[in-house]
Amino acid sequence: MPKKIKLTDNGAEFLKQIEKLSGETITMCDQCGTCSGGCPFVEEMDIMPSQIMRMTMLGQMEVLDSKTMWICASCFTCTVRCPRLLDVSKVSEALRQTKLRQAIDNINIDDISKEEAEELPSIAVVSAFRKFTS
Amino acid sequence: MKDNIKIPYFPGCTLKTTAKNFEISAIEAGKKIGIEMVELPKWNCCGVVSSLTSDDLMKHMAPIRNFVHAEEMGEQGLVNDKRMLILCSMCFNTMKSSNKRVKGNSEDMKSINDFMYLEKDYEGTVDVVHYFELMKEIGFDKIAEKITKPLKDLKIASYYGCMLLRPKDIAIDDTEAPTIIEDFVSSVGAEPIAWDAMSRCCGSYHTVNNTDIVVNLAKGIIENARKSGAEAIITSCPLCAFNLDNRQKLILEKDPNFKTMPVFYFTQLLAIALGLEEEFIGLDGNYIDPRPLLKEKNLI
């Protein structure tokens, strides 16, 4: 007999929030894996982009503890290939923002040495701080 | 077609700091091919990465403020082309995304204009154009006619990266099978090679605090270029340039057998092919010294 998956109240609320923030209908994802197959960062991730979609769809808030959303650099490779026209990079951004808006930064300016800071192009520093701080 | 395109130019932060050679070569080469770049007065940082959440209108304000000033340049008759020319791939992507968002949403446009009440309203009349697109408009065949020093026998890997090709509504060419940079390479007399990594991400801002990611990706991209027969890589992104060029130092530390490869801004090749002086090519700014390769090809 088929089993029906029922989201917990918290889980349903989480899904709703990520869908609103990303503007993506995450439940449309049919788990084909195209995003994970083409992602240039997938080797660095602990779970794959398609798994982020699945966990969010199921309201599993542990997805926020994965490092995948921080590794995603919004290169949009998945965005242009998704057969369901979903934008996984927007979902990643929504997950990052969910964490960042609790005032939890993911970069510490003191970790960057003075020499490195002088050498780095300004666009590198600005973009890292936009992606990793609230 | 106008004889001389006189167009507002948005430099962005990095072209004034680590990518000065990109700017000077683009400006001086532009003069030879009919592009007069007029720098935007009072420009500000675009924010580099386009914000991707639905409730972040504030983050689109910085790009829009630049468009207000581009409109003013048009009204004052300082330019004969009302678009905005951008060189840096990241600025291009971010500015074009924000522009698209407010042009397609009158409520967002009004909110931003209301918030920037000290500025004139943005009327939504500016389009963003990249240097590659402008050259295509002029005609790569016309540019080829102006070349005085063809880059004969120089095998070039055309690196698009992410920001010129994705998302689709921002792309300057076909997202999966682009040809615009290869067409440019041919126009300056060099040989564009076919390769796999042309639009693979270089690791972007991870270069700030996770260099391992960048080292792995950059190494893969450079090795793919070499395997495909390239002698140098060209880019239009100062962040890709840093990751592919300067980070070769870290690649070498990890793998002493790694063979380095010069990385150019595409405008540097254009400047060489147009016979410009070294001061307008700026080879001192390249980390891996491209001079041995250029000498070998009798280009300097």
Chai-1 contact restraints between the chains, C-beta under 6 A:
chainA,res_idxA,chainB,res_idxB,connection_type,confidence,min_distance_angstrom,max_distance_angstrom,comment,restraint_id
A,L21,B,T53,contact,1.0,0.0,6.0,A-B,restraint_1
A,G23,B,S54,contact,1.0,0.0,6.0,A-B,restraint_2
A,P40,B,R200,contact,1.0,0.0,6.0,A-B,restraint_3
A,P40,B,C201,contact,1.0,0.0,6.0,A-B,restraint_4
A,E44,B,I213,contact,1.0,0.0,6.0,A-B,restraint_5
A,A73,B,S204,contact,1.0,0.0,6.0,A-B,restraint_6
A,C75,B,C162,contact,1.0,0.0,6.0,A-B,restraint_7
A,C75,B,C201,contact,1.0,0.0,6.0,A-B,restraint_8
A,F76,B,R166,contact,1.0,0.0,6.0,A-B,restraint_9
A,F76,B,P167,contact,1.0,0.0,6.0,A-B,restraint_10
A,T79,B,P167,contact,1.0,0.0,6.0,A-B,restraint_11
A,V80,B,R166,contact,1.0,0.0,6.0,A-B,restraint_12
A,V80,B,K168,contact,1.0,0.0,6.0,A-B,restraint_13
A,V80,B,T175,contact,1.0,0.0,6.0,A-B,restraint_14
A,K90,B,L52,contact,1.0,0.0,6.0,A-B,restraint_15
A,E93,B,L52,contact,1.0,0.0,6.0,A-B,restraint_16
A,E93,B,T53,contact,1.0,0.0,6.0,A-B,restraint_17
A,A94,B,T53,contact,1.0,0.0,6.0,A-B,restraint_18
A,Q97,B,T53,contact,1.0,0.0,6.0,A-B,restraint_19
A,I107,B,N209,contact,1.0,0.0,6.0,A-B,restraint_20
A,P121,B,T14,contact,1.0,0.0,6.0,A-B,restraint_21
A,P121,B,T18,contact,1.0,0.0,6.0,A-B,restraint_22
A,P121,B,P238,contact,1.0,0.0,6.0,A-B,restraint_23
A,P121,B,L239,contact,1.0,0.0,6.0,A-B,restraint_24
A,P121,B,F242,contact,1.0,0.0,6.0,A-B,restraint_25
A,S122,B,C13,contact,1.0,0.0,6.0,A-B,restraint_26
A,S122,B,T14,contact,1.0,0.0,6.0,A-B,restraint_27
A,S122,B,T17,contact,1.0,0.0,6.0,A-B,restraint_28
A,I123,B,T14,contact,1.0,0.0,6.0,A-B,restraint_29
A,I123,B,V48,contact,1.0,0.0,6.0,A-B,restraint_30
A,I123,B,M90,contact,1.0,0.0,6.0,A-B,restraint_31
A,I123,B,L239,contact,1.0,0.0,6.0,A-B,restraint_32
A,A124,B,Y205,contact,1.0,0.0,6.0,A-B,restraint_33
A,A124,B,T207,contact,1.0,0.0,6.0,A-B,restraint_34
A,A124,B,V208,contact,1.0,0.0,6.0,A-B,restraint_35
A,A124,B,L239,contact,1.0,0.0,6.0,A-B,restraint_36
A,V126,B,V48,contact,1.0,0.0,6.0,A-B,restraint_37
A,S127,B,V48,contact,1.0,0.0,6.0,A-B,restraint_38
A,S127,B,V49,contact,1.0,0.0,6.0,A-B,restraint_39
A,S127,B,Y205,contact,1.0,0.0,6.0,A-B,restraint_40
A,A128,B,Y205,contact,1.0,0.0,6.0,A-B,restraint_41
A,A128,B,V208,contact,1.0,0.0,6.0,A-B,restraint_42
A,R130,B,V49,contact,1.0,0.0,6.0,A-B,restraint_43
